[in-house]
Amino acid sequence: MWATRQLESKSGALYRVTAAAPASGPYDLSGVTRESLVQQAPNPQVFAPRLYLLAGMVYSFHQRSGTKLTQYFKPSMALTVSRAFSGTLSDQDIVKRLAVSAALMRANNSVERLVTPRFMKALKNPNNSDPLMRELVRNNTYNWTPRTKMLLIALKKDDIVTQKNTTKTIAIMRRRGVSASIVKENIINDANLNHISGMLPALIAARRYFDDIK
């Protein structure tokens, strides 16, 4: 979604996008995504990837701004995040390392024991006083008017990146005058799929969409 928006902002045939198919994106970082990250996860399999997403956002902000990780995570988790993301670990290994550290800190599938009280307050009641919250707002990608034909694909039962990101994006774009001939949605309704196993049907849906573009 972000790449398409950036390409549309440039001129010239080199940057022309024929079509795009964003899938299960956290388009509303400061709202829908933030709210889902602070919710109690039903199990470790859901909690660990959510923690990975939160830690990744904080670490990325730390890298760009120089803000200390200990302003957002408690010391043990801040050290784990720093070591996990600064090395050459695969995404899967990063998730495992974060999950082990969270278990040792008795997180009980909640980020509250892992983050600082100040950050937890900012996550629950966001305002412009926290620089990371401002960064999330700047990186939202749902409130714009695309010209490129797009198919937004989402998994209805996605516990990691909630489908509300997609439904909110569609609703906002419709209010901005974007018709269904430009932006469509494909909600995959299969309770047996999760954020990872839903990748194959999402790719199939994207390929079919691209094949049908005139």
N, C-alpha and C positions, 0 to 999 in steps of 0.2 A: 504494500500500500504506500509506504513512504517512498520507495524507489519510483513508483509511478507518479506520485505527486511531484517529486523532484524533477523527473524527466519532462513532465508537462510544463514546468516553469522555465524550461530552456527553449530556445528557438532553433529552427533548422531541422532538415530531414533526418540528420544523424540521430536526433533524440526522439523521433516519432515512435510512439508505442501503438502497436496494432491492437493488443488486448492484454488484460491482466486477470489473474485469478488468485487473489489473496486467500489464504486458508487459515482459519482459526487464529486470527491475529488479535493481539491485545490493543486494539485501536484506541480505546478510551483508557489510557494509562492512569490518569488522575482520578477517574471516577469508578467505572465498573471493575476494572482490573484491580485497582487499589483495594476496593471493598472486598473482593473475593480473596485477596491475599491475607487479610486479617481475620477471615472467618475460620472457625474451628474446622479442621479437615476431618473427614470421616474415618480415615485410616492413613498409615504411613505411606502407602503407595500414591495417595493424592497429595499428602503434605510435602513429601520430599521434592517433587517437581515444582510445587508452588514456592518452596523455600529457595530453590535454584533460580526461579524467575526473580524473586525479590532480591536475592543476593547479587544476581547479575546486574540488576538495575543500579543497586547501590555501588557495586564495584566499578561499573562503567562511569558513574558520576564521580567517584573517588579518583579515578584515573584522569579525568578531564579537568576536575576542579582542584584537586589536591586536598579535598576535605578528608579528615581522618575517618577511617572505618569505625573507630571506637565512638564516634558521635552517633552512629546508627546501630551498631551491634555491641553486645556485651563482649568483654575482652576475649573470652574463649572462642566465641563464634567469629569475631572480627579477625582473629588470627587464622582460623580455618578458612574463612573466605579469602583472605589475602594469599595464603599458600595455594589454595585450590585453583583460583583464577589466574594467578601469575605464572603458573607452570605450563606444562604441555599435556595436562590430563585431558582425556576425552570428556564429553558432556556427561556420559554415563558414570564415569569415575568421579566427576565433580559432585554429581547428585548423591552418590554413595558416601563420599567423604562428608558432605554437609549433613546427610541423614544420621551418620554415626555420631558426629559432634552434637547434633540436636538431641539424640537419644541419651547421650552422656549428661547433657544439661537438663534432662527430664522435661523436654518441651511438651510432651503429651499432645503432639500434632497441632500445636499452636505456636505462633511466632512470639507470643507475649514474653516468654522466658528467655528469648534469644536476642531481642532488641532492647535498646535503652528506653526508659520510661518516656523520655522526650520524643523519641521517634514513634513510639506506640501512640502517643497522644496525637502526633501529626498525621499518622495513618488513619486514626479513627475520626479526627476532626481537622481535616486539611485546611491550611490557609497559606497565604503568600509569605509568611514569616520564615518558612523552612525552604532553603535553597533547592533541595531535592524535589519538594512538591512543586516548586516553580518550574523545574526542569521537566517534570512529568507533564505538566500542562503544555509546555512548549513542544513536547514530542507527541501529543495526541494527533491522531491522523483520521479522525472521523468527521470533523466539521469542515468540509470543503466541497467544491463542486467539480468533480472530474469530467473531462471530455472523453477520456478513453473508455471503451467498452470493458466492463468488469463483471466478473462473477465472484461474489463473496461466498465462500464455502465455509460451513461451520458444522460442528457435531453437536446435536441437541443435548447429549448427556456429557459434554466435556467438563470434567471437574478441574482441569488445569487452567485453560483459557475459556472462560464461560461464554456460551453462545450469545449472551446479552451484549457483548462487544459488537457482534455482527448486526443484531436486530436494532440496536441503538444507532449504529452507523447508517443502516438503510433508512431508518425513520428520519434522521437529520438530513440526509441527502435528498429525500423526497421533499422535505420542507424547503429545501434550497432549490427545488425545481428540477432535480435530476430524475428523469423518467426511467421506467423499467426497461426501455430499449437501450439504455446506457449501462445502468447498474442493476444486476439481478442478484438473487440469493439462492443458494442451494443448501438447505439444512438437512444433514444426514441424520435420520432418525433410526438409530440402531443401538439398543441398550447394551449389546455385546461389545461395542467398540469403545475405546478410550482415546485420549489425545494422541497416543503413539500408534495404536493399531488402526486408527481411523485414517492414517496417512494414505494408504493404498486407495481406498475408495475416493478420497479427496483428489488424488492425482488422476484417477480415471475420469472423474467429473470435470476436472480442468482440461484434460486432453480432449474430451468430447466437446466441450465448450469452444476450445480453440479450433477444432476441426470444422465447427459449424459457422465460424465467423466469416462473414462475406466482405 
